[in-house]
Amino acid sequence: ALLTVAFLAAGLAKFAGVAMMVATFDAIGWGQWFRYVTATIEIGGAILLWVPGLTALASGALLATMAGAVIAHLTVIGPSAVPAAVLGVLAAVTLVANRAQLAAMRA
């Protein structure tokens, strides 16, 4: 539930064009289109966390997104990558807890 709330809030803020989000993606330098892609992954992932059989896929996508966020914070944005790292760890725990779904997807 915590991941859902956090990623929905972050994704909706990105879609809404909150000034801090716009400035963050300006600093990254990839353009505002990347803000929309990230928002889509965050909102989609938050929703898919609750779809039976897709929790592992959703948490994997959210983990990858947070890994990118940590890298961006450490190399470009600053000042702290801790919030992204914490969400990444929670997504990783969710992924590990639902890893059997990945095997079922391969079968």
C-alpha positions in Angstrom: 0.0 0.0 0.0 2.9 2.4 0.8 4.4 1.8 -2.6 1.1 2.5 -4.3 0.5 5.8 -2.5 4.1 7.0 -3.0 4.2 6.1 -6.7 0.7 7.4 -7.4 1.6 10.7 -5.7 4.9 11.1 -7.6 3.4 10.1 -10.9 0.4 12.5 -10.6 2.8 15.3 -9.6 4.8 14.7 -12.7 1.7 14.6 -14.9 0.4 17.8 -13.3 3.6 19.6 -14.1 4.4 20.6 -10.5 7.2 23.2 -10.7 9.7 21.0 -8.8 9.1 18.1 -11.1 9.5 20.3 -14.2 12.7 21.7 -12.8 14.0 18.3 -11.9 13.6 16.9 -15.4 15.1 20.1 -16.9 18.2 19.5 -14.7 18.4 15.9 -16.0 18.5 17.3 -19.5 16.4 14.7 -21.4 13.4 16.9 -21.9 9.9 17.0 -20.5 8.8 13.9 -22.5 10.9 11.9 -20.0 8.8 13.3 -17.2 5.7 11.9 -18.8 7.3 8.5 -19.5 8.4 8.3 -15.8 5.0 9.3 -14.6 3.3 6.7 -16.8 5.6 4.0 -15.4 5.0 5.1 -11.8 1.2 5.3 -12.1 1.0 2.1 -14.2 3.3 0.3 -11.8 1.3 1.5 -8.7 -1.9 0.1 -10.3 -0.3 -3.1 -11.5 0.9 -3.8 -7.9 -2.7 -4.8 -7.2 -3.3 -6.9 -10.2 -3.0 -10.6 -9.3 -0.1 -12.2 -11.2 1.5 -8.9 -12.2 2.9 -7.7 -8.9 6.4 -8.9 -9.7 6.4 -7.3 -13.1 5.1 -4.0 -11.6 7.7 -4.0 -8.7 10.5 -4.8 -11.2 9.5 -1.8 -13.3 9.3 0.4 -10.3 12.7 -0.9 -9.0 14.3 -0.1 -12.4 12.8 3.4 -12.3 14.1 4.0 -8.8 17.5 2.7 -9.8 17.5 5.4 -12.5 16.3 8.0 -10.0 19.2 7.2 -7.6 21.7 7.5 -10.4 20.2 10.8 -11.5 20.3 12.1 -8.0 23.9 11.1 -7.5 25.2 12.4 -10.8 23.0 15.3 -11.8 20.2 16.4 -9.5 21.4 16.0 -5.9 21.0 16.6 -3.0 19.8 13.3 -1.7 19.0 9.9 -3.3 17.7 8.5 -0.1 13.9 8.7 -0.9 14.4 7.1 -4.3 16.7 4.4 -2.7 14.1 3.7 0.0 11.4 3.3 -2.6 13.7 1.1 -4.6 14.4 -1.2 -1.6 10.7 -1.5 -1.0 10.1 -2.3 -4.6 12.9 -4.9 -4.4 11.4 -6.5 -1.3 8.0 -6.7 -3.1 9.7 -8.2 -6.2 11.5 -10.9 -4.1 8.3 -11.7 -2.2 6.5 -12.3 -5.5 9.3 -13.8 -7.5 7.2 -17.0 -8.1 5.1 -14.9 -10.5 8.2 -14.5 -12.7 8.6 -18.2 -13.1 4.9 -18.5 -13.9 5.3 -15.9 -16.7 8.1 -17.8 -18.3 6.1 -21.1 -18.3 
